[in-house]
Amino acid sequence: MTKAQIVGWAHSKFGKSSAPDTETLMAEVVAPALEHAGVGAADIDGIFVGVMNNGFSKQDFQGALVGMAMPELGKTPAVRMENACATGSAALYSALDFIESGRGKIALVVGAEKMSALPTAEVGDILLGASYRSEEAQVTGGFAGLFGQIAQQYFDKYGECSDALAMIASKNHQNGVHNPYAHMQKAFTFEQCNDVSDRNPYVAPPLRRTDCSLVSDGAAAMIVAAPEVAAGLQRAIAFRARTHTNDILALSQRDITQFDGARRAWAASLEAANLGLYDLDLVETHDCFTVAELLEYEAMGLAEPGKGADVIREGITHKDGRLPVNLSGGLKSKGHPIGATGVSMHIMAAMQLAGEAPEGMQASNAQLAGVFNMGGAAVANYMSVLERVK
């Protein structure tokens, strides 16, 4: 089967943007992505947009906004995908399916979200759309409250490990200093992340402010192409494997101290790629909250259940560790504009493989990378193994 390849990308600065809407944010990245890939608007056979929205904006029909942002694309077939925090990966995988089915040769993927224009309480309520509202809508602290419950149940089952969560936060902020696209390019020490204070209060105990990703605006765009097209372009990053798994939405119906859907996605992708975990040179994983990264260590096979804290304590996922995780700073430092996140994560890994990551962030001679993006509390799980072709 023909497998589509990544041939170009563009990424906005994540943070609190002066851009008023997703149309404006998408306009920042579409033309630069085409230029980076070395293709024109007329070459694009399909447009795949990832925007969660769910109330961030009264303007919907977001797929059509790319044609408003760039009129040359106004008559190109476009569709919008939504899959909670994995919305960007849903758009990307749909574009890959489009190419691999033979329906087109080149596709544009755009992920975007404008979150910061609304009060924090409204943002929290919108994000609860990624939960099972009939049971979880009244959780104190919104989506952070759900992950606070996950962390507390994990602590109750395996022992308190707030220090490990603080180590994850500090690691990702140290990495994010080198990422010019990151929302917060600021280093935090372990002590700053571990201590509860006026500047680092509990948000949803046992999670502190430094355990939670940021409310961000931003956009990211990617060009994917059939291999025969990619062969004539400057760069090509292939999907050696990719897997999408799901788990039950309601937290009450599963063991929330384990991300079983994530585990199945990792296992399937590594098997399909014929690789072991340590064959990868780096991983970009979905650290919407620090406890998510810890549970993902266990899901990807770095540790047995209940032993994820040992991974960060032993330095395995640090920049100079055996398997660096979130060299970009992750969602924790880079930010988490929902629809853009999955596209951004794949770009961060592709940059590494192409040798185009920013100075200080670039891994040495990276050839293989894992990308894990999830929607909700590991409900929709997307796992990609990327490798450099040229």
N, C-alpha and C positions, 0 to 999 in steps of 0.2 A: 504494500500500500504506500502511496505517496505520502510523505510526512512533511508538513509545512515547517518553515524555518523563520526565525526572527532575523530581519535584515536591517532594521533601523528603529530609532526611538527618540522621544523627547520627553522631558520631565520638568514641570514647573517647580518653583520653590514652594514647599508646603508651609502652612502657617495661617495666620490671619491675613487674608488677602484683601486688597482694595477692590478687586474684581467683584462686580455686583452679583454675578450669577454664573451658572455652569456654562452657558453659551460663551461668555467672555473667557472663562478659564480654559475651555476647550480650544478657543482661538489662539491661546498662547502656545499650544503644543502641536497642533495639527500640521501647520506648514513646516516647522522645524523637524518634525518626524519624517515627513516626505523628503525633505532635503537631506537629512542624515542617511536615509535609505538609498537616495539617488534615484527616486521615482517621482513622477508627476501626478497631479490630481486625476488626470485622464487615465492613468494606469490602474486606478483603484476599482476593483470589481464589486466590493461590498464593504460596508461600514458597520462595525459592531461596537455599540456604546454600553458602558456600564455606569449607571447612576442609580443609587438606591432611592433617593428623594424621600418618599413617604411623608411629605409635609415640610421638608426643608424649603421647598419652593412651590408656589401655586402653578408655575409653568411646568407642565409635564410633557409627554411626547418628546422625550429627550433625544431619541435617536435622530429626529429631524433637525435638531439644533446644530449638528455639525455642518449641515448645508447652509445654515444661517451664518455660522461662524466663518465658513469658507465657501462662498457662492459657487465656486467651480465644482464642489461636491454636492450641490443641491439636488441633482437628479440621479445620484448614485444610490442604489438600494441600501437602506439603512435599517437597523433594528436595535432596540434597546433591551438589555438584559438586567435582571435584578435577582440577587441571591444573597441578601443580607451583606455581611462584611466580605463575602467572597464574590460580590458582584463583578469586580474587575476580572477575576479569573473566569467567571461564567462567560463574560463577553469574549475573552481571549480564546477559551476552548471552543466557543461557537464559531469564531473566525477560523480556527484550525480545522474544525469539522468541515466548514465551507470549502476551504482549499483542498482538503484531503478527499472530499467527495467529488472533486472535479468541477464544481460549479463556478469556480473562479481561480485566478492565478495569484492575485495580490489582494490583500485585505488590510484595512485600517482598523485598529482597535483603539478606542478612547475611553478612559475612565476618569470620572470627575465627581466632585461633591463640593458644595458650598454650605458649610455648617455654622460658621461663626456669627452669622447675622442674627441668630435667634438667641433668646435667653437660655441659660444653662438648663433650667428646668424643662423647657420645651425640647431642647436637644435630647435630654435624657428620655423623655417620653417617646420621641420619634424613634430612638434607638431600641426602645422596648418592643417595637414592631418586629424585631428579630428574635423575640422570645415567644413563648406560648402564653398569650395574654390571658386566656381564661383561667390560668392557674398562677401566672407569674407577674401580672400587671401591677400588683400592689406591693411588690418587693421594695423595701426601703433602700434608697440609693440607686434605683434604676438598674441599668445593665451592670454597673459596677457592683451593685448589691447582689446580683446573681453570681458574679465571679467571687464576691466575698463569701457567699455561701459555699461555693466550690472549694475555696481555700480553707474555710473553717472545717468542712467535712474531711478534707485531706489531712489537715492537722490532727483532727480527732482520731483518724484512722491510723496515721503513720507517725505522728509526732510533730510538734511545732517546729517550723523551719523558716520563720520570717527573715532570718539572716540570709538564707539562700535567695529569697525573693529580692532582697536588697542588693545582693551581689549581681543578680541578673540586671537589675535596673542600672546599677553603676557601670557594669560592662557595656551595656547598650548606649548609655550616654557618653562614655569614653569613646566608643566607636563613632557615634554621631557627630562628634566634634569635627571630623574630617569629611563630612558629607555636606556639601554646599546646598543640597536640596532639602535638608532636614529642617523641621519646624524649630527644634531647639538644639542648636549647636553649642551645648554647654555641658561640661563635665561635672559629674557629681561623685563624691567619694562614697565609699561603702557606709561610712558613719552618717553622712547626710541622708542617705536613702534608708538606713536602718532605724534612725532615731525618730520617734514621734515628737513633733514640735509644732509651733504655730505656723511654721512654713511648710511643714510636712505632716499635716494632721491625718487622722483616719478619715477615709472617704466612705469605706464600707468594710468595717473590721472583719478580718485582720489586714485588709488592704489599705495602704497609705497613699497619699497623693502620688508619690514617686513610683507606686506600683501600677499606675493607670496611664494609658496612652492619652494623647492630647486631642482636643476638638480642633480639627484642622480644615482648611480649604486647600484645594489643589487639583491638578490634573496631570495625567500621564498618557502618552500615546505610543503606539507600537505598530510597525509594519511587519506583516508576516507574508511569506510568499512560498510558492511551490519551489521545490529544490532546483528545477531546471532554470527558474528565474533567478533564484538566489545565487546560482553558480556564476552569473554574470555581474553580480554586485560586489560591493567592497567587503562585506562581512556576512557571516551566516552562523547562527546559533541554532542547533537542532534540538528537538525534543526526543531524547533517547527513550523516554517513557513518560506517560502522563496518566493519572488516575483520578476519577471523581467518585467518591463514596458518600453515603448519607447515613445519619443516625437519627434516632427518634427526637422530635422537637421538644417534647415535654421532659423537663429534667426529672420529674417524679417517676418516670418510667425507665430510668437507667442509672447505672452507677456513675455519678458525676465526678468521682475521684479518678476515673480513667477515661481517656478520649479514645474510645474503641473505633469510631469512624476514622480518626486520624491514623490509628495503628494499622487498620486495614488498607488505607490509602498508601501509607509508606511501604508496607510489605508488598503490595501489588506492584508498585512502581519499581522498587528495587529488584524484584523478581523479573519483571519484564525487561529491565535494563541489564540484567545479569551482572549486578554489582552488589558489593557489600557496602554497608554504611560508611566505612572508613575509606572506601574508594573515592568518595566525594571530597572535593577540596574545600568546600564551604557550603553553608546552608543559610537561606533566608527563611525565617519562620514567623508565624503570626503571634506576636507578643502584645495583643491588645491589652492584656494585664500580665504582670510578671508570672503569676501562677499558671497562665496559659503556656508560657515558654517552658516552665518546669514540667508540666504534664506532657508537653510535646517531646521533651527529652525522652520520656518513658515510651511514648507512642512510636518514636522513630527507632527505638531500640538501643539508645545509649545507656539505659538503666532499667532494672526491673521495677515493677510497681512499688511505689513508696521510697525509691532510692534516687529520685531525680535530683534531690539536693546535693548528692555526692558529686554529680556531674559538674556543677558550677563551683563547688568547693575545691575540686581537684583541678580546676582550670581548663578542663577539656574543651569548652566552647569559647574560650577567650581567643583574642586575635592571634596569639602565638600558641594556641592549644592544638590538640590533635584534630579537632573538627571545629573550626571557627563558625560561630553562629551569629548572624545579624551584624556583619561588618558595616552595613549601612546605618546602624543605630537602631534598626527595627522600627516597629510602629511606636515604640516607647519614646524614641528620640526623633525619628523622622516625621512622625505624625500619622494620622489615620483618617484622611478624607475618604469616607467609606467606599464609594464607587471607584476611586483611583487606586486603592490599596493593592489589589491583586495585580494590576498592570504594573504598578510601581515596583512591587517585589520581584517580578520577572525581569524588569529592566535592570534593577540593582544587580541581579545575578548575571544577566547577559553582559552588562558592563564589565564585570570581573573577568568573564571568559574571553571577551574581546580585547582585554587589556586596556579598556577605556575608562576605568573607574577613576575618580578623583585622587589626586596625590594624597598619600597617607591612608587611603582606604583600600587601595589596590592590593589584592593578594598576589603572591609570587607564583607565576606560571600556573594559574588556575585553568583546569581543563574540564572539570565536571562540577556541577552545582545542583543542590536540591532546593526546591521552593515549595513551601507549604503555606497555603492560604485557606482560612476557614470562615464559614458563615455561621453566626450564632455561637453557641457553646459547643463547637466541634460537631455541628449538625451537617452542614455542607462542607466537604473536605476535598480540596484540590491539591494534588501532589505532582510536581513536575521534576524530572531529571533532565537538566540541560547539558549539552556538550558543544564545544566549539568545533565547527566544521572548517571554517576559514576565517 
